[in-house]
Each structure stands twice: as structure tokens, then as C-alpha cells.
């Protein structure tokens, strides 16, 4: 059974994906049509998964396989489904007609005292650096929608945006849970100078200040695996990125 509901209403094993979904709920709540939150239950009525849908982009966390088939059917029928970030060992098997890419969830225990960034973020500079670091992913025409979302999260203190001269980063913090590094980028001409590691340390300090004792990142490839590994992050599971194929979009 799939129903709308708060991700804070269920008891679930801690996970950075759950922290991301809960932080999004703190930022948006259930008052907007473009942002919805759902709970999945098995046949016995026991919660086994939670997910959010923001403008067609899904983030899901399943800790029991009981509702995977029903959850998969729901995603297939979701209007405007743009793609999903899923942390479930078994759900991807029910979505084989979608394109999939698997990455590593990396985690690090944090300690000491932290201090959140007090610098007012420069959104346009951050977006420019992200566009340089990830060609094709941060297009000039998409700035307004990105700005509206990130500005809303920053204003509600669920996310902190860093915009240095040569680097940009974004961390989502759920107090008592994980600080999840959503973005970290260094301008191509400035790479290899240790700026990325200093940015990472600044984001970790913010996570500690906001009450997180662990940091996590959803790494997409071997290069980022190595970078975070050099900075003390250890593999802690897998995540799957799912997108409709061109054939499915034409159905």
C-alpha cells in the first residue's frame, strides 16, 4: 500500500537517504503540489519504504523488500516521472526496463566542534562553478528553478550553500542524523591544489555545528570514490540512479 505521509512518522534504520528525505520535508512540508512524500507498507501494514517526489524527481529509501513490487508499479505510473535516486537493495530489480547506474554510498564519522558558514552564498557564482565542473548538468537557462529550490532550502536552514571563488558545495543537514554532501565542485583550472579537501572540511564542520555526527556522500564514479576515500570516507552501501528510457518516454 502506498499513501502520502510524513517521513518522520515511521521508525526506520538510520540512512543518509532517509536524512535527505526528512530534510526536504522540513523545508517544504506537505503544502505544495510539486513536492509530495509517500510511505509504503507491506501486506501486514508495516512501513517498509519512504520516498519524496520533487518536480518528478524521486528519492527513495527502502529498508524492507516487502513492498518493492507495488512501489515499482507506483513509480512507473507516476505522472512526469523524471528519474529516481533509490537506496534499496531489491527495488532496482523491479525496474529493469529503466536505465540504471549504480554508485557507492560513502560515510565518515565526524568529531570535534564545528562552525557553520556565516558567509552569504553567491548563488550565481556557485551555479557557474558547478556548470564548469559538470558540463551539461547546470545550464544557464535552468538557473531560476535551481535557485528557487536551493534558496528555499537555505532559508529554512536544511541546507548550506558554499560559494568560494574557485569552489562550490552544498550540504544537507538533518540534526541527529547525517550531513549529506549533495554537491562539491572545484573550478577545472583550480583543481589539484587541495581546495576540494578544504571545501569538504568546511562542509563537515557545518554538519557538526548542526548536530550531525556522520557525513555521507552518494559517489557516482571511481574518481569521486578515490577523492572521498582520501578524505576519510568509507564505503557503506550502494545507491541506484534510475531514469526512463527513450522508448518508455514515448509510451
ZADO-1210 file (C-alpha; in nm, 4 decimals, padded with zeros to 6 digits):
<atoms>
<atom x="00.0000" y="00.0000" z="00.0000" code="UNK" pos="1"/>
<atom x="00.1302" y="00.3482" z="-00.0920" code="UNK" pos="2"/>
<atom x="-00.0032" y="00.6540" z="00.0872" code="UNK" pos="3"/>
<atom x="00.1022" y="01.0121" z="00.1435" code="UNK" pos="4"/>
<atom x="00.2616" y="01.0857" z="00.4783" code="UNK" pos="5"/>
<atom x="00.5457" y="01.2381" z="00.6734" code="UNK" pos="6"/>
<atom x="00.8833" y="01.0585" z="00.6656" code="UNK" pos="7"/>
<atom x="00.9103" y="01.1443" z="01.0351" code="UNK" pos="8"/>
<atom x="00.6069" y="00.9283" z="01.1157" code="UNK" pos="9"/>
<atom x="00.7919" y="00.5982" z="01.0713" code="UNK" pos="10"/>
<atom x="01.0682" y="00.4237" z="01.2606" code="UNK" pos="11"/>
<atom x="01.3393" y="00.3227" z="01.0163" code="UNK" pos="12"/>
<atom x="01.7081" y="00.2308" z="01.0311" code="UNK" pos="13"/>
<atom x="01.9245" y="00.5460" z="01.0000" code="UNK" pos="14"/>
<atom x="02.0486" y="00.6137" z="00.6491" code="UNK" pos="15"/>
<atom x="02.1705" y="00.9247" z="00.4625" code="UNK" pos="16"/>
<atom x="01.8937" y="00.8808" z="00.2044" code="UNK" pos="17"/>
<atom x="01.6359" y="00.8983" z="00.4835" code="UNK" pos="18"/>
<atom x="01.8088" y="01.2116" z="00.6168" code="UNK" pos="19"/>
<atom x="01.7817" y="01.3724" z="00.2703" code="UNK" pos="20"/>
<atom x="01.4093" y="01.2972" z="00.2510" code="UNK" pos="21"/>
<atom x="01.3428" y="01.4208" z="00.6031" code="UNK" pos="22"/>
<atom x="01.5371" y="01.7433" z="00.5418" code="UNK" pos="23"/>
<atom x="01.3315" y="01.8028" z="00.2281" code="UNK" pos="24"/>
<atom x="01.0145" y="01.7566" z="00.4336" code="UNK" pos="25"/>
<atom x="01.1389" y="02.0108" z="00.6873" code="UNK" pos="26"/>
<atom x="01.1966" y="02.2570" z="00.4042" code="UNK" pos="27"/>
<atom x="00.8722" y="02.2077" z="00.2103" code="UNK" pos="28"/>
<atom x="00.6274" y="02.0164" z="00.4279" code="UNK" pos="29"/>
<atom x="00.3176" y="01.8769" z="00.2576" code="UNK" pos="30"/>
<atom x="00.1632" y="02.2023" z="00.1372" code="UNK" pos="31"/>
<atom x="00.2931" y="02.2060" z="-00.2225" code="UNK" pos="32"/>
<atom x="00.1642" y="02.0021" z="-00.5152" code="UNK" pos="33"/>
<atom x="00.5112" y="01.9821" z="-00.6728" code="UNK" pos="34"/>
<atom x="00.6611" y="01.8255" z="-00.3588" code="UNK" pos="35"/>
<atom x="00.4988" y="01.5158" z="-00.2135" code="UNK" pos="36"/>
<atom x="00.6016" y="01.2498" z="00.0394" code="UNK" pos="37"/>
<atom x="00.4874" y="00.8879" z="00.0432" code="UNK" pos="38"/>
<atom x="00.5059" y="00.5836" z="00.2698" code="UNK" pos="39"/>
<atom x="00.4999" y="00.2244" z="00.1529" code="UNK" pos="40"/>
<atom x="00.3544" y="-00.0543" z="00.3696" code="UNK" pos="41"/>
<atom x="00.3598" y="-00.4291" z="00.3287" code="UNK" pos="42"/>
<atom x="00.0514" y="-00.6512" z="00.3405" code="UNK" pos="43"/>
<atom x="00.0658" y="-00.6517" z="00.7207" code="UNK" pos="44"/>
<atom x="00.0587" y="-00.2721" z="00.7338" code="UNK" pos="45"/>
<atom x="00.4223" y="-00.2437" z="00.8411" code="UNK" pos="46"/>
<atom x="00.6093" y="00.0576" z="00.6936" code="UNK" pos="47"/>
<atom x="00.8951" y="-00.0555" z="00.4714" code="UNK" pos="48"/>
<atom x="00.9892" y="00.2424" z="00.2495" code="UNK" pos="49"/>
<atom x="00.9627" y="00.6208" z="00.2218" code="UNK" pos="50"/>
<atom x="01.0133" y="00.8481" z="-00.0757" code="UNK" pos="51"/>
<atom x="00.9772" y="01.2054" z="-00.1896" code="UNK" pos="52"/>
<atom x="00.8740" y="01.3430" z="-00.5284" code="UNK" pos="53"/>
<atom x="01.0017" y="01.6906" z="-00.6148" code="UNK" pos="54"/>
<atom x="00.9053" y="01.8076" z="-00.9645" code="UNK" pos="55"/>
<atom x="00.9044" y="01.4481" z="-01.0850" code="UNK" pos="56"/>
<atom x="01.2427" y="01.3590" z="-00.9319" code="UNK" pos="57"/>
<atom x="01.2129" y="01.0785" z="-00.6774" code="UNK" pos="58"/>
<atom x="01.4322" y="01.0000" z="-00.3765" code="UNK" pos="59"/>
<atom x="01.3506" y="00.6674" z="-00.2153" code="UNK" pos="60"/>
<atom x="01.4723" y="00.4636" z="00.0789" code="UNK" pos="61"/>
<atom x="01.3504" y="00.1092" z="00.1384" code="UNK" pos="62"/>
<atom x="01.4648" y="-00.0932" z="00.4368" code="UNK" pos="63"/>
<atom x="01.2399" y="-00.3971" z="00.3745" code="UNK" pos="64"/>
<atom x="01.1718" y="-00.5685" z="00.0408" code="UNK" pos="65"/>
<atom x="00.8039" y="-00.6334" z="00.1170" code="UNK" pos="66"/>
<atom x="00.6577" y="-00.3501" z="-00.0917" code="UNK" pos="67"/>
<atom x="00.9080" y="-00.3338" z="-00.3796" code="UNK" pos="68"/>
<atom x="00.6693" y="-00.4607" z="-00.6474" code="UNK" pos="69"/>
<atom x="00.3914" y="-00.2192" z="-00.5507" code="UNK" pos="70"/>
<atom x="00.6397" y="00.0669" z="-00.5124" code="UNK" pos="71"/>
<atom x="00.7852" y="-00.0064" z="-00.8559" code="UNK" pos="72"/>
<atom x="00.4392" y="-00.0017" z="-01.0163" code="UNK" pos="73"/>
<atom x="00.3681" y="00.3318" z="-00.8487" code="UNK" pos="74"/>
<atom x="00.6876" y="00.4817" z="-00.9925" code="UNK" pos="75"/>
<atom x="00.6047" y="00.3510" z="-01.3400" code="UNK" pos="76"/>
<atom x="00.2669" y="00.5254" z="-01.3297" code="UNK" pos="77"/>
<atom x="00.3877" y="00.8467" z="-01.1636" code="UNK" pos="78"/>
<atom x="00.2983" y="01.1463" z="-01.3856" code="UNK" pos="79"/>
<atom x="00.6045" y="01.3366" z="-01.5039" code="UNK" pos="80"/>
<atom x="00.8469" y="01.0808" z="-01.3581" code="UNK" pos="81"/>
<atom x="01.1896" y="01.2270" z="-01.4377" code="UNK" pos="82"/>
<atom x="01.4154" y="00.9859" z="-01.2540" code="UNK" pos="83"/>
<atom x="01.4935" y="00.8440" z="-00.9139" code="UNK" pos="84"/>
<atom x="01.7706" y="00.8124" z="-00.6605" code="UNK" pos="85"/>
<atom x="01.6984" y="00.4871" z="-00.4781" code="UNK" pos="86"/>
<atom x="01.8593" y="00.3197" z="-00.1779" code="UNK" pos="87"/>
<atom x="01.7080" y="-00.0272" z="-00.1782" code="UNK" pos="88"/>
<atom x="01.8919" y="-00.3498" z="-00.2479" code="UNK" pos="89"/>
<atom x="01.5961" y="-00.5109" z="-00.4217" code="UNK" pos="90"/>
<atom x="01.3784" y="-00.2383" z="-00.5808" code="UNK" pos="91"/>
<atom x="01.6020" y="-00.1850" z="-00.8909" code="UNK" pos="92"/>
<atom x="01.5282" y="-00.5432" z="-00.9920" code="UNK" pos="93"/>
<atom x="01.1637" y="-00.4469" z="-01.0455" code="UNK" pos="94"/>
<atom x="01.2590" y="-00.1573" z="-01.2748" code="UNK" pos="95"/>
<atom x="01.4711" y="-00.3357" z="-01.5327" code="UNK" pos="96"/>
<atom x="01.3027" y="-00.1544" z="-01.8224" code="UNK" pos="97"/>
<atom x="01.4523" y="00.1732" z="-01.6947" code="UNK" pos="98"/>
<atom x="01.8129" y="00.2810" z="-01.7419" code="UNK" pos="99"/>
<atom x="02.0138" y="00.2367" z="-01.4237" code="UNK" pos="100"/>
<atom x="02.3515" y="00.3377" z="-01.2875" code="UNK" pos="101"/>
<atom x="02.4849" y="00.2257" z="-00.9509" code="UNK" pos="102"/>
<atom x="02.7160" y="00.4243" z="-00.7257" code="UNK" pos="103"/>
<atom x="02.8662" y="00.3936" z="-00.3795" code="UNK" pos="104"/>
<atom x="02.7369" y="00.5434" z="-00.0571" code="UNK" pos="105"/>
<atom x="03.0403" y="00.6683" z="00.1383" code="UNK" pos="106"/>
<atom x="03.0287" y="00.7673" z="00.5051" code="UNK" pos="107"/>
<atom x="03.2571" y="00.9265" z="00.7623" code="UNK" pos="108"/>
<atom x="03.2267" y="00.9686" z="01.1380" code="UNK" pos="109"/>
<atom x="03.2638" y="01.3303" z="01.2486" code="UNK" pos="110"/>
<atom x="03.4044" y="01.4595" z="01.5753" code="UNK" pos="111"/>
<atom x="03.5123" y="01.7822" z="01.7423" code="UNK" pos="112"/>
<atom x="03.3485" y="02.1199" z="01.7281" code="UNK" pos="113"/>
<atom x="03.2059" y="02.2675" z="01.4146" code="UNK" pos="114"/>
<atom x="03.1169" y="02.6121" z="01.2939" code="UNK" pos="115"/>
<atom x="02.8601" y="02.6726" z="01.0232" code="UNK" pos="116"/>
<atom x="02.9471" y="02.9013" z="00.7354" code="UNK" pos="117"/>
<atom x="02.8421" y="03.2593" z="00.8062" code="UNK" pos="118"/>
<atom x="02.9140" y="03.3820" z="00.4538" code="UNK" pos="119"/>
<atom x="02.6084" y="03.4785" z="00.2492" code="UNK" pos="120"/>
<atom x="02.6129" y="03.2464" z="-00.0530" code="UNK" pos="121"/>
<atom x="02.6535" y="03.3817" z="-00.4027" code="UNK" pos="122"/>
<atom x="02.4101" y="03.1621" z="-00.5958" code="UNK" pos="123"/>
<atom x="02.5150" y="03.2711" z="-00.9431" code="UNK" pos="124"/>
<atom x="02.8828" y="03.2153" z="-00.8707" code="UNK" pos="125"/>
<atom x="02.8090" y="02.8717" z="-00.7258" code="UNK" pos="126"/>
<atom x="02.5980" y="02.7821" z="-01.0284" code="UNK" pos="127"/>
<atom x="02.8723" y="02.8972" z="-01.2659" code="UNK" pos="128"/>
<atom x="03.1352" y="02.6829" z="-01.0919" code="UNK" pos="129"/>
<atom x="02.9026" y="02.3825" z="-01.0901" code="UNK" pos="130"/>
<atom x="02.8404" y="02.4346" z="-01.4609" code="UNK" pos="131"/>
<atom x="03.2143" y="02.4399" z="-01.5282" code="UNK" pos="132"/>
<atom x="03.2750" y="02.1277" z="-01.3215" code="UNK" pos="133"/>
<atom x="02.9753" y="01.9329" z="-01.4558" code="UNK" pos="134"/>
<atom x="02.9316" y="02.0301" z="-01.8240" code="UNK" pos="135"/>
<atom x="02.5762" y="01.9891" z="-01.9456" code="UNK" pos="136"/>
<atom x="02.4251" y="01.9485" z="-01.5982" code="UNK" pos="137"/>
<atom x="02.3896" y="02.3132" z="-01.4882" code="UNK" pos="138"/>
<atom x="02.2712" y="02.5019" z="-01.7946" code="UNK" pos="139"/>
<atom x="02.2232" y="02.8824" z="-01.7850" code="UNK" pos="140"/>
<atom x="01.8543" y="02.8526" z="-01.8649" code="UNK" pos="141"/>
<atom x="01.7964" y="02.6265" z="-01.5644" code="UNK" pos="142"/>
<atom x="01.9342" y="02.8704" z="-01.3068" code="UNK" pos="143"/>
<atom x="01.5997" y="03.0149" z="-01.1941" code="UNK" pos="144"/>
<atom x="01.4437" y="02.6810" z="-01.0987" code="UNK" pos="145"/>
<atom x="01.7655" y="02.5670" z="-00.9271" code="UNK" pos="146"/>
<atom x="01.7859" y="02.8971" z="-00.7398" code="UNK" pos="147"/>
<atom x="01.4248" y="02.8766" z="-00.6188" code="UNK" pos="148"/>
<atom x="01.4773" y="02.5283" z="-00.4763" code="UNK" pos="149"/>
<atom x="01.8171" y="02.5854" z="-00.3151" code="UNK" pos="150"/>
<atom x="01.7250" y="02.9301" z="-00.1815" code="UNK" pos="151"/>
<atom x="01.4152" y="02.7792" z="-00.0195" code="UNK" pos="152"/>
<atom x="01.6212" y="02.5060" z="00.1481" code="UNK" pos="153"/>
<atom x="01.8848" y="02.7524" z="00.2692" code="UNK" pos="154"/>
<atom x="01.6178" y="02.9872" z="00.4043" code="UNK" pos="155"/>
<atom x="01.4627" y="02.7011" z="00.6022" code="UNK" pos="156"/>
<atom x="01.8088" y="02.6027" z="00.7323" code="UNK" pos="157"/>
<atom x="01.8075" y="02.2482" z="00.5999" code="UNK" pos="158"/>
<atom x="02.0897" y="02.3146" z="00.3526" code="UNK" pos="159"/>
<atom x="02.4024" y="02.5298" z="00.3462" code="UNK" pos="160"/>
<atom x="02.5477" y="02.6537" z="00.0182" code="UNK" pos="161"/>
<atom x="02.9185" y="02.7331" z="-00.0154" code="UNK" pos="162"/>
<atom x="03.0332" y="02.9636" z="-00.2948" code="UNK" pos="163"/>
<atom x="03.4061" y="03.0302" z="-00.2871" code="UNK" pos="164"/>
<atom x="03.5988" y="03.1999" z="-00.5644" code="UNK" pos="165"/>
<atom x="03.7103" y="02.8665" z="-00.7069" code="UNK" pos="166"/>
<atom x="03.4776" y="02.6105" z="-00.5471" code="UNK" pos="167"/>
<atom x="03.1135" y="02.5478" z="-00.4602" code="UNK" pos="168"/>
<atom x="02.9387" y="02.2978" z="-00.2379" code="UNK" pos="169"/>
<atom x="02.6010" y="02.2139" z="-00.0896" code="UNK" pos="170"/>
<atom x="02.5339" y="02.0094" z="00.2216" code="UNK" pos="171"/>
<atom x="02.2007" y="01.8911" z="00.3617" code="UNK" pos="172"/>
<atom x="02.1968" y="01.8514" z="00.7395" code="UNK" pos="173"/>
<atom x="01.9391" y="01.6571" z="00.9393" code="UNK" pos="174"/>
<atom x="02.0164" y="01.7137" z="01.3111" code="UNK" pos="175"/>
<atom x="02.0902" y="01.3917" z="01.4979" code="UNK" pos="176"/>
<atom x="02.1333" y="01.2082" z="01.1686" code="UNK" pos="177"/>
<atom x="02.3563" y="01.2637" z="00.8651" code="UNK" pos="178"/>
<atom x="02.5107" y="01.5608" z="00.6980" code="UNK" pos="179"/>
<atom x="02.4738" y="01.4671" z="00.3301" code="UNK" pos="180"/>
<atom x="02.7090" y="01.6313" z="00.0815" code="UNK" pos="181"/>
<atom x="02.4919" y="01.6875" z="-00.2235" code="UNK" pos="182"/>
<atom x="02.7373" y="01.8861" z="-00.4355" code="UNK" pos="183"/>
<atom x="03.1082" y="01.9615" z="-00.4225" code="UNK" pos="184"/>
<atom x="03.2972" y="02.1114" z="-00.7143" code="UNK" pos="185"/>
<atom x="03.6219" y="02.2930" z="-00.7855" code="UNK" pos="186"/>
<atom x="03.6662" y="02.5019" z="-01.0997" code="UNK" pos="187"/>
<atom x="03.8697" y="02.2993" z="-01.3527" code="UNK" pos="188"/>
<atom x="04.1636" y="02.5459" z="-01.3587" code="UNK" pos="189"/>
<atom x="04.1944" y="02.5277" z="-00.9774" code="UNK" pos="190"/>
<atom x="04.1850" y="02.1520" z="-00.9317" code="UNK" pos="191"/>
<atom x="04.4774" y="01.9634" z="-00.7806" code="UNK" pos="192"/>
<atom x="04.5586" y="02.2354" z="-00.5245" code="UNK" pos="193"/>
<atom x="04.3825" y="02.0923" z="-00.2189" code="UNK" pos="194"/>
<atom x="04.0834" y="02.3270" z="-00.2499" code="UNK" pos="195"/>
<atom x="03.8386" y="02.0374" z="-00.2693" code="UNK" pos="196"/>
<atom x="03.9610" y="01.8893" z="00.0590" code="UNK" pos="197"/>
<atom x="03.9343" y="02.2288" z="00.2313" code="UNK" pos="198"/>
<atom x="03.5807" y="02.2704" z="00.0986" code="UNK" pos="199"/>
<atom x="03.4946" y="01.9250" z="00.2262" code="UNK" pos="200"/>
<atom x="03.6339" y="02.0089" z="00.5721" code="UNK" pos="201"/>
<atom x="03.4246" y="02.3272" z="00.5819" code="UNK" pos="202"/>
<atom x="03.1082" y="02.1352" z="00.4963" code="UNK" pos="203"/>
<atom x="03.1868" y="01.8729" z="00.7613" code="UNK" pos="204"/>
<atom x="03.2312" y="02.1490" z="01.0207" code="UNK" pos="205"/>
<atom x="02.8884" y="02.2818" z="00.9262" code="UNK" pos="206"/>
<atom x="02.7392" y="01.9339" z="00.9679" code="UNK" pos="207"/>
<atom x="02.8873" y="01.9057" z="01.3190" code="UNK" pos="208"/>
<atom x="02.7604" y="02.2512" z="01.4138" code="UNK" pos="209"/>
<atom x="02.4122" y="02.1479" z="01.3017" code="UNK" pos="210"/>
<atom x="02.4149" y="01.8380" z="01.5204" code="UNK" pos="211"/>
<atom x="02.5293" y="01.5659" z="01.2804" code="UNK" pos="212"/>
<atom x="02.7873" y="01.3096" z="01.3908" code="UNK" pos="213"/>
<atom x="02.8255" y="01.1487" z="01.0488" code="UNK" pos="214"/>
<atom x="02.8720" y="01.2752" z="00.6944" code="UNK" pos="215"/>
<atom x="02.7798" y="01.0907" z="00.3772" code="UNK" pos="216"/>
<atom x="02.8017" y="01.1328" z="00.0029" code="UNK" pos="217"/>
<atom x="02.6480" y="00.9493" z="-00.2929" code="UNK" pos="218"/>
<atom x="02.9512" y="00.8934" z="-00.5128" code="UNK" pos="219"/>
<atom x="02.8897" y="00.8326" z="-00.8835" code="UNK" pos="220"/>
<atom x="03.2231" y="00.7055" z="-01.0121" code="UNK" pos="221"/>
<atom x="03.5697" y="00.5750" z="-00.9291" code="UNK" pos="222"/>
<atom x="03.7247" y="00.9228" z="-00.9378" code="UNK" pos="223"/>
<atom x="03.4974" y="01.0588" z="-00.6658" code="UNK" pos="224"/>
<atom x="03.5327" y="00.7326" z="-00.4719" code="UNK" pos="225"/>
<atom x="03.9080" y="00.7978" z="-00.4577" code="UNK" pos="226"/>
<atom x="03.8704" y="01.1647" z="-00.3602" code="UNK" pos="227"/>
<atom x="03.6380" y="01.0971" z="-00.0695" code="UNK" pos="228"/>
<atom x="03.8374" y="00.7904" z="00.0328" code="UNK" pos="229"/>
<atom x="04.1477" y="01.0080" z="00.0621" code="UNK" pos="230"/>
<atom x="03.9472" y="01.2325" z="00.2949" code="UNK" pos="231"/>
<atom x="03.8422" y="00.9565" z="00.5339" code="UNK" pos="232"/>
<atom x="03.5191" y="00.8287" z="00.3787" code="UNK" pos="233"/>
<atom x="03.4475" y="00.4558" z="00.3726" code="UNK" pos="234"/>
<atom x="03.2086" y="00.2521" z="00.1540" code="UNK" pos="235"/>
<atom x="02.8796" y="00.1818" z="00.3314" code="UNK" pos="236"/>
<atom x="02.6465" y="00.0521" z="00.0614" code="UNK" pos="237"/>
<atom x="02.5156" y="00.1164" z="-00.2879" code="UNK" pos="238"/>
<atom x="02.2647" y="00.3525" z="-00.4413" code="UNK" pos="239"/>
<atom x="02.0984" y="00.3396" z="-00.7813" code="UNK" pos="240"/>
<atom x="02.0134" y="00.6205" z="-01.0205" code="UNK" pos="241"/>
<atom x="01.7122" y="00.5323" z="-01.2370" code="UNK" pos="242"/>
<atom x="01.5800" y="00.7115" z="-01.5467" code="UNK" pos="243"/>
<atom x="01.3085" y="00.6314" z="-01.8010" code="UNK" pos="244"/>
<atom x="01.4453" y="00.5132" z="-02.1340" code="UNK" pos="245"/>
<atom x="01.3641" y="00.6988" z="-02.4564" code="UNK" pos="246"/>
<atom x="01.1253" y="00.4172" z="-02.5517" code="UNK" pos="247"/>
<atom x="00.9366" y="00.4482" z="-02.2230" code="UNK" pos="248"/>
<atom x="00.9073" y="00.8252" z="-02.2585" code="UNK" pos="249"/>
<atom x="00.7335" y="00.7683" z="-02.5932" code="UNK" pos="250"/>
<atom x="00.4736" y="00.5298" z="-02.4467" code="UNK" pos="251"/>
</atoms>
